[in-house]
Amino acid sequence: MSEIIFEVREDEVDGGYNAMALGYGIHTQGDTLEELRAMVKEAVDCYFDETMEAPRVIRLHFVRDEVLA
């Protein structure tokens, strides 16, 4: 595997960011973007053990909802 993609959304209620890997059961969160990046790397390291091929690239895809009334 060469790449894993995380969908990142801002938490409008509590603040911070939530990230969810597409196609994998990996979810994490962080209060700042710097913390989120560190948490995503840690989550990927924990998910992929020695028997699994870990991705070489972690991509963060930021999704932003905007409502116009």
Secondary structure, 3 states (H helix, E strand, C coil): CCEEEEEEEECCCCCCEEEEECCCCCEEEECCHHHHHHHHHHHHHHHCCCCCCCCCEEEEEEECCCCCC
